[in-house]
């Protein structure tokens, strides 16, 4: 298709455009468009509505700060010193003990959360440290101390419930 002038090209373009646009006039639809199905009816109203509300925690939990406090009392270091990025043997052992105790006594904390709370450590570092901490001779003794702390909390919560001073 070789057009000798600009006018011939414009005439050709106009004719093609007229053919294309005339095919889709409202009198002659190009294709039938399917209508979407009607929306489903709303569900029936329940006869009685059951609402759930969270119950107060009946049993207090050990949190990571309790673990850090117990370990810091044991090794005579501040918790901030235990979780500092130092590689001193005493500090590393204390950190590993804390991670092992947190893993044992705080099942509600995942490894990434334990690492984040203790100074942005990776979960794999926490896992390795917790395994090393479980091998330490002080691990069982510290576990029993955490159990004592938990028992004291449960007793104080029960006493508060009896007194009505919740």
matplotlib code that plots the C-alpha trace (Angstrom):
import matplotlib.pyplot as plt

x = [0.0, 1.7, -0.1, 1.0, -0.2, -1.1, -4.8, -5.1, -3.6, -6.1, -9.1, -7.9, -7.6, -11.1, -12.7, -11.1, -12.1, -15.7, -15.9, -14.5, -16.7, -19.9, -19.7, -20.3, -23.3, -26.1, -28.4, -26.0, -24.2, -20.9, -21.3, -23.7, -22.3, -23.3, -24.8, -23.3, -25.3, -27.3, -25.7, -26.5, -29.2, -27.9, -27.6, -30.5, -30.3, -29.2, -31.8, -29.2, -25.9, -22.9, -20.1, -16.7, -14.5, -11.0, -10.7, -8.2, -5.1, -5.7, -2.1, 0.6, 3.5, 7.2, 8.4, 11.8, 12.7, 12.1, 14.6, 17.1, 16.8, 17.3, 20.4, 21.8, 21.4, 23.2, 26.2, 26.3, 26.0, 23.5, 21.0, 22.3, 25.8, 24.6, 23.0, 25.7, 27.6, 30.6, 32.4, 33.8, 33.3, 31.3, 29.0, 28.5, 27.7, 25.2, 23.5, 23.3, 21.7, 19.2, 18.3, 17.9, 15.7, 13.6, 13.2, 12.2, 10.0, 8.5, 6.9, 4.9, 8.1, 9.6, 13.3, 13.2, 11.3, 13.8, 16.7, 15.0, 14.3, 17.8, 19.6, 18.8, 20.4, 19.5, 17.2, 19.9, 22.2, 19.5, 18.9, 22.6, 23.1, 20.0, 21.4, 24.7, 22.9, 21.0, 24.3, 25.4, 25.3, 23.4, 20.5, 18.4, 18.9, 17.8, 14.8, 13.7, 14.1, 11.9, 9.3, 9.4, 8.9, 5.9, 4.5, 4.7, 2.9, 0.2, -0.2, -0.4, -2.9, -5.1, -4.8, -5.8, -8.8, -9.8, -9.5, -11.4, -8.7, -8.2]
y = [0.0, 3.0, 6.3, 9.1, 11.9, 12.8, 13.3, 9.7, 8.4, 10.5, 9.2, 5.7, 6.2, 7.8, 4.9, 2.3, 4.3, 4.6, 0.8, -0.1, 2.3, 1.6, -2.1, -1.4, 1.0, 0.5, -0.8, -3.6, -4.8, -6.5, -9.2, -9.9, -9.2, -11.7, -10.1, -11.1, -13.4, -11.7, -11.5, -14.4, -13.6, -12.6, -15.3, -15.8, -14.0, -16.3, -16.8, -16.1, -14.4, -15.9, -13.5, -14.5, -12.3, -13.1, -14.5, -13.0, -15.0, -17.4, -18.5, -15.9, -16.6, -16.2, -13.4, -12.9, -10.2, -12.6, -15.0, -12.3, -11.2, -14.8, -15.3, -11.9, -12.7, -16.0, -14.6, -11.2, -9.2, -6.7, -7.9, -5.2, -6.6, -10.2, -9.3, -6.9, -8.1, -9.4, -12.7, -12.9, -16.5, -15.6, -13.3, -15.8, -18.6, -16.3, -15.4, -19.0, -19.9, -17.1, -18.3, -21.9, -20.9, -18.7, -21.5, -23.9, -21.6, -19.3, -21.5, -18.4, -16.8, -17.9, -18.0, -14.8, -13.0, -14.2, -13.0, -9.6, -9.0, -9.9, -7.5, -8.3, -11.7, -14.1, -17.0, -19.5, -17.9, -18.3, -21.9, -22.8, -20.8, -22.5, -25.9, -25.0, -23.5, -26.7, -28.5, -26.1, -27.4, -24.4, -24.9, -27.2, -25.0, -21.9, -23.8, -24.6, -20.9, -19.8, -22.4, -20.8, -17.3, -18.7, -20.3, -17.0, -15.2, -17.8, -17.6, -13.8, -13.8, -16.3, -14.1, -11.0, -12.9, -13.9, -10.3, -9.0, -6.4, -7.4]
z = [0.0, -1.3, -1.1, -3.3, -1.2, 2.3, 1.3, 0.0, 3.3, 5.3, 3.2, 3.7, 7.4, 7.7, 5.7, 8.0, 11.1, 9.8, 9.2, 12.6, 14.5, 12.6, 13.6, 17.3, 17.1, 19.7, 17.0, 16.1, 19.2, 18.6, 21.3, 24.0, 27.4, 30.1, 33.2, 36.5, 38.7, 41.4, 44.8, 47.3, 49.9, 53.3, 55.9, 58.2, 61.6, 64.4, 67.1, 69.8, 69.3, 71.1, 71.9, 73.1, 75.2, 76.2, 79.7, 82.1, 82.3, 85.1, 85.3, 85.2, 82.9, 83.2, 80.9, 79.5, 82.0, 84.9, 83.2, 82.7, 86.4, 87.7, 85.5, 86.4, 90.1, 89.6, 87.7, 89.5, 86.2, 85.1, 82.4, 80.0, 80.4, 79.8, 76.5, 75.3, 72.2, 74.1, 73.9, 77.4, 78.6, 81.6, 79.7, 76.9, 79.4, 81.2, 77.8, 76.8, 80.2, 79.8, 76.3, 77.5, 80.4, 78.2, 75.7, 78.6, 80.7, 78.1, 75.5, 74.3, 73.0, 69.7, 69.0, 66.9, 69.7, 72.3, 70.1, 69.4, 73.1, 74.1, 71.9, 68.2, 68.1, 65.2, 66.0, 65.0, 67.6, 70.2, 69.3, 69.4, 72.7, 74.3, 73.4, 75.0, 78.1, 78.7, 79.2, 81.9, 85.5, 86.8, 84.3, 86.6, 89.6, 87.8, 86.4, 89.9, 90.9, 88.0, 89.1, 92.6, 91.1, 89.1, 92.2, 94.1, 91.3, 91.2, 95.0, 94.9, 92.1, 94.1, 97.2, 95.1, 93.8, 97.3, 98.5, 95.6, 94.8, 91.2]

ax = plt.figure().add_subplot(projection="3d")
ax.plot(x, y, z, "-o")
ax.set_aspect("equal")
plt.show()
